[in-house]
Amino acid sequence: MKLKFCIFIISIFTFQACEKKADERFTKTWYDTEYVIPGKTILTINSDFTFKYNARGCEWHSISKGKWSFIGDTIELNSIRIDTCYNMFPFAECIKFGEYNNKKIPTTIPNCTAESGTDYVLFNKEKFYLKNDSLVYKRKANSNCSDSLRIVFAKTEKRRKNGY
């Protein structure tokens, strides 16, 4: 009986030791640092391997939520499906002005009519790594974005000089 109890206790400790733990360097609320247009973006990386994304500007708002995982020394973010109808746009997709005018914009629920005002950002294997005290986006090789595009988040919210 004692042997069975000891094996049980050892297996519990072994299981707990093997559980993946979130790296505390990543798990926090991150704030945008690059101000292409007036706005504010917040990326929250949670210790339960989920994330939330919220970006807001003068007349636009976008959200996302999903799961993240470790890929080497980076984290990879993937959005999850939701049951609310939003227009859906890929994260860090660079489009030419007016390019979407003639395209059907995908929605989070097929064939639904999204109300304007909030869009859903689709994170699809988006990778971020730590550099000093910042979380830096790793642009995809097949991206149509300029090499000068930088998406960087900081631990502290930056104050804008012009009040935006």
Secondary structure, 3 states (H helix, E strand, C coil): CHHHHHHHHHHHHHHHHHCCCCCCCCCCEEEECCCCCCEEEEEEECCCCEEEEEEEECCCEEEEEEEEEEECCEEEEEECCCCCCCEEEECCCCCCCCHHHHCCCCECCCCCCCCCCCEEEECCCEEEEEECCEEEEECCCCCCCCCCCCCEEECCCCCCCCCC
